[in-house]
Amino acid sequence: MTDTFLRDLPIVDPHQHFWDLTANAAQYPHWSTKPAPFRYGSTAKLVGRSYLPADYRQDTAAHNVVATVHVQAGWASDPMGEARWLAALREREGLPSVALGQAVLHRRDVAETIAGLAGFDFMRGIRTKPTQDENTPDATRGRPGSMDDPAWRRGFVELGAKDFICEVQVPWWDLQAMADAARDHPGIAFVLNHTGLPSDRSPEGLAAWRRALALLEPYPDVRLKLSGIGLPPGIWPEAENTAIVRDAIAILGWQRCMFASNFPVDSLVASFDEIYSGFKRAVSDMPREQIRALFHDNARTLYRIA
């Protein structure tokens, strides 16, 4: 694979965040104002730091990013407020290209929230986090607010009625529940964030992650974002991550996977250039059509980016 092809490869980044701690400080999670424990160790490097399109363009300058998908950044109490702010940001800065809003699917007012978000022409769906604890393996089924919860399923169906994408951030031990939801409600675009969080890099942990990911293979509506694979104390181990990327693509197929930055959150572990150069090296032996799909075509099609 030529260096020119990889250097000039167009990229749709399907998972990035913006936030303005000057204008909207009260809306963001507590970690924006003080360090908090995180799966990479700590959020200390992000504290007190707004992140806006100028920052993103600087971080991505070494790569040909042509479009982005903004993922909700924690305005849990005011999803419409975040949507309005993003609309103004897009008008002023040209980014993000499209967005995923915030909706808690098991809430009684979820239909109203989804309808409100659907009123913004750049909204493509929502991202939600139905797992209570992403750090402690626990495959208990049927918890309130989980993907088994009938109330959550009703919200899921509301997304389908609006042709919205449902993105979930859950660890691999909850993928049986995700598979069951995909089986029971075909036709709703369903995206697993951050590679299913393969944080346990022991042979046993990775084997369990691979088995869990394989549960999603029968359901073509499920896609996977290859992202969020840093480790504490703030590292991005390229050899390990290359193996994870290759395993995930082998399990679900290159047609259903997308590389994503998770910036600026993943700046806790590496620069954008380090991460995307690592992604490019991980698949450099694949056919050009497949590489372009992983970095650009799959995301452009799924998120309906013109």
C-alpha positions in Angstrom: 0.0 0.0 0.0 1.5 3.3 -1.0 2.2 6.1 1.5 0.4 8.5 -0.8 -2.9 6.5 -0.7 -2.9 6.3 3.1 -1.8 10.0 3.5 -4.6 11.3 1.2 -7.2 8.8 2.3 -10.5 10.7 3.1 -11.7 10.2 6.6 -15.2 10.5 8.1 -14.6 10.6 11.8 -17.8 9.1 13.2 -17.2 9.8 16.9 -16.0 13.1 18.2 -17.1 15.7 20.8 -17.2 19.4 21.2 -17.8 21.3 24.4 -17.6 24.9 25.5 -16.8 25.3 29.2 -17.2 29.1 29.0 -20.7 29.3 27.6 -22.2 26.0 28.8 -20.1 24.9 31.8 -23.2 24.0 33.9 -24.4 21.5 31.4 -21.3 19.2 31.3 -20.5 16.2 33.5 -18.6 16.8 36.7 -15.3 15.6 35.2 -15.1 18.8 33.1 -14.4 20.8 36.3 -12.3 18.4 38.4 -10.4 15.2 37.7 -12.4 11.9 37.9 -11.5 8.3 37.6 -11.8 7.0 34.1 -11.1 3.8 32.2 -7.8 5.4 31.0 -6.9 6.3 34.5 -8.0 9.9 35.0 -9.7 12.8 33.2 -7.2 15.3 34.6 -5.9 16.4 31.1 -9.4 17.5 30.0 -10.4 19.5 33.1 -11.2 23.1 32.4 -10.5 22.8 28.7 -13.0 23.7 26.0 -12.8 21.8 22.8 -14.1 23.4 19.6 -13.7 23.1 15.9 -10.4 25.1 15.8 -8.9 22.6 18.3 -10.2 19.6 16.4 -8.8 21.0 13.1 -5.4 21.5 14.7 -5.4 18.0 16.1 -6.3 16.4 12.8 -4.1 18.5 10.5 -1.9 15.5 9.5 -4.9 13.6 8.1 -7.6 14.2 5.5 -10.7 14.5 7.7 -13.6 15.5 5.4 -16.6 15.1 7.7 -17.4 14.3 11.4 -20.2 12.9 13.5 -20.6 14.7 16.8 -21.7 12.4 19.7 -23.6 13.9 22.6 -21.3 15.2 25.4 -23.3 14.8 28.5 -26.1 17.4 28.4 -28.4 14.8 30.1 -30.8 17.4 31.5 -31.1 19.4 28.3 -30.7 17.4 25.1 -32.5 20.1 23.1 -30.1 22.7 24.5 -27.1 20.8 23.1 -28.8 20.4 19.7 -29.5 24.1 19.5 -25.9 24.9 20.5 -24.6 22.4 17.8 -26.9 24.0 15.2 -25.3 27.4 15.9 -21.8 25.9 15.9 -22.3 24.2 12.6 -23.6 27.4 11.1 -20.6 29.3 12.3 -17.8 26.8 12.0 -18.9 24.1 9.4 -18.5 21.3 12.0 -19.8 18.9 13.0 -21.2 17.5 9.7 -24.0 15.6 11.5 -24.7 14.6 15.1 -26.1 12.1 17.6 -28.1 13.5 20.4 -28.9 12.5 24.0 -31.9 10.4 24.9 -32.5 8.1 27.9 -34.5 5.4 26.3 -36.3 4.1 29.3 -37.6 7.5 30.4 -41.3 8.2 30.0 -40.7 11.3 27.9 -38.3 9.6 25.5 -40.8 9.8 22.5 -41.0 13.6 23.0 -37.2 13.9 23.2 -36.7 11.8 20.1 -39.3 13.9 18.2 -37.5 17.1 19.3 -34.2 15.9 18.1 -35.6 14.7 14.8 -36.6 18.4 14.2 -32.9 19.2 13.5 -32.0 18.2 10.0 -28.4 17.2 11.0 -29.4 14.8 13.7 -29.0 11.2 12.8 -29.8 9.4 16.0 -28.8 9.2 19.7 -26.1 7.7 21.9 -27.0 6.1 25.2 -25.2 4.2 27.9 -27.5 1.5 29.4 -24.8 -0.2 31.4 -24.6 0.7 35.1 -21.0 -0.1 35.6 -18.5 -0.3 32.7 -15.6 -1.4 34.8 -16.9 -4.5 36.7 -17.9 -7.5 34.6 -21.5 -8.3 35.4 -23.8 -10.0 32.9 -26.9 -9.8 35.1 -29.9 -9.5 32.8 -33.1 -7.5 33.1 -31.9 -4.6 35.2 -34.0 -1.4 35.0 -32.7 0.8 32.2 -30.8 -2.0 30.5 -31.4 -3.2 27.0 -33.6 -5.9 28.4 -35.9 -3.4 30.1 -39.3 -3.2 28.3 -39.2 0.5 28.8 -35.8 0.7 27.1 -37.1 -1.4 24.2 -40.1 0.9 23.8 -37.6 3.8 23.4 -35.6 1.7 21.0 -38.7 1.2 18.8 -39.3 5.0 18.9 -35.9 5.5 17.3 -36.8 3.1 14.5 -40.0 5.0 13.8 -37.9 8.2 13.2 -35.3 6.3 11.2 -32.8 7.2 13.9 -29.6 5.3 14.7 -29.2 3.9 18.2 -25.7 4.0 19.4 -24.8 2.3 22.7 -21.7 2.4 24.8 -21.6 -0.9 26.6 -18.8 -3.3 27.6 -18.6 -6.7 26.0 -20.4 -8.6 28.8 -23.6 -6.8 27.8 -23.5 -7.8 24.2 -25.9 -10.7 24.6 -28.5 -8.2 25.5 -27.6 -6.1 22.5 -27.8 -9.1 20.3 -31.3 -9.9 21.6 -32.5 -6.4 21.0 -31.2 -6.5 17.4 -32.9 -9.9 16.9 -36.2 -8.8 18.3 -36.3 -5.4 16.5 -34.7 -5.8 13.0 -34.3 -2.8 10.8 -33.1 -0.3 13.4 -29.5 0.8 12.8 -27.6 -0.2 15.9 -24.0 0.8 16.6 -21.7 -0.4 19.3 -19.3 2.2 20.5 -15.6 1.9 21.4 -15.0 -1.7 20.2 -17.1 -3.1 23.1 -14.5 -1.9 25.6 -11.9 -4.7 25.5 -10.0 -3.3 28.6 -9.0 -6.7 30.0 -6.0 -7.6 27.8 -5.4 -11.0 29.4 -5.7 -14.0 27.1 -8.9 -14.9 29.0 -10.3 -11.4 28.8 -9.7 -11.1 25.1 -11.2 -14.5 24.4 -14.3 -13.5 26.3 -14.5 -10.2 24.3 -14.2 -12.0 21.0 -16.9 -14.5 22.0 -19.2 -11.7 23.0 -18.5 -9.7 19.8 -19.4 -12.8 17.7 -22.9 -12.7 19.2 -23.6 -9.7 17.1 -22.4 -11.2 13.8 -25.8 -12.7 12.8 -27.5 -9.2 12.9 -26.6 -7.0 9.9 -28.2 -3.9 11.4 -25.4 -3.9 14.0 -22.2 -1.9 13.3 -19.0 -1.3 15.3 -16.9 1.7 16.0 -13.2 0.8 16.2 -12.3 3.4 18.8 -11.8 3.9 22.6 -9.1 1.3 23.0 -6.6 3.1 25.2 -5.5 1.7 28.5 -4.5 3.1 31.9 -2.3 4.9 32.9 -3.0 6.7 29.6 -1.4 4.6 26.8 -2.3 3.4 23.3 -0.4 0.2 22.8 -0.3 -0.2 19.0 0.6 -3.9 18.8 -2.2 -4.9 21.1 -4.6 -2.5 19.5 -3.7 -3.8 16.0 -4.6 -7.3 17.1 -8.0 -6.1 18.5 -8.8 -4.1 15.3 -8.0 -7.1 13.1 -10.0 -9.5 15.3 -13.0 -7.2 15.3 -12.9 -6.8 11.5 -12.6 -10.6 11.1 -15.6 -11.2 13.4 -18.1 -8.6 12.0 -16.6 -7.9 8.5 -15.1 -4.7 7.1 -18.5 -3.7 5.8 -19.8 -3.2 9.3 -16.8 -1.5 11.0 -15.7 2.2 11.2 -12.6 3.8 12.6 -13.3 6.7 15.0 -11.3 9.1 17.0 -13.3 9.7 20.2 -11.5 13.0 20.4 -10.8 14.8 22.5 -11.4 12.1 25.1 -8.8 9.8 23.5 -6.2 12.6 23.7 -5.8 11.2 27.2 -3.9 8.3 25.6 -2.4 9.6 22.3 -2.5 12.2 19.7 -5.0 12.0 16.8 -2.0 11.4 14.5 -0.7 8.5 16.6 -4.1 6.9 16.7 -5.0 7.2 13.1 -1.5 6.4 11.9 -1.8 3.2 14.0 -5.2 2.4 12.5 -3.8 2.9 9.0 -0.9 0.6 9.7 -3.2 -2.0 11.2 -5.1 -2.5 7.9 -2.4 -1.4 5.4 -2.3 -4.9 3.8 -6.0 -4.9 3.1 -7.5 -4.1 -0.4 -8.0 -0.4 -1.0 -11.8 -0.7 -1.3 -11.9 -2.2 2.2 -9.5 0.4 3.7 -11.6 3.3 2.2 -14.8 1.7 3.6 -13.3 1.5 7.1 -12.2 5.1 7.2 -14.8 6.8 5.0 -17.4 5.0 3.0 -19.2 3.0 5.7 -19.6 6.0 8.0 -20.6 8.4 5.2 -23.4 5.9 4.1 -24.6 5.1 7.6 -24.8 8.7 8.8 -26.2 10.0 5.4 -23.5 12.6 4.9 -23.8 14.4 1.6 
